[in-house]
Amino acid sequence: MKKRIPSFKTDKAAERFVDKADLSEYDLSGFKMTRFEFEKKKGQLNMRLPLSLLEAVKRRARARGIPYTRFVREAMERALARPADRNAK
């Protein structure tokens, strides 16, 4: 049976643990992938949309375990990362 990850009171304590521990001995099955957002959010967007669309966005975000505003931001980032449509003007 694998060991449980201990709790840490500080980031420094967690860093020391990760630097020295053999993580293959620990149960990491409960971990979830996360994305850190470092860029400051200074812009703001306010939009009206059909309630059914907003509820669908909120459901999808909840399933991923993230706030719906982050989900919308990620969707816009993905859309802009794709090559532009040649027929769009």
NORWOWO-V318350 format. One line per field, one symbol per residue. psi: psi as a letter, one per 40 degrees, with the letter a starting at -180 (. if undefined). A space follows every 50 residues. Layout:
# NORWOWO-V318350
psi->???
This chain:
# NORWOWO-V318350
psi->hiiihiiididdddddddddigeeeihedeiiiihhhdhihdiihhihii dddddddddddddefiiddddddddddddediiihdei.
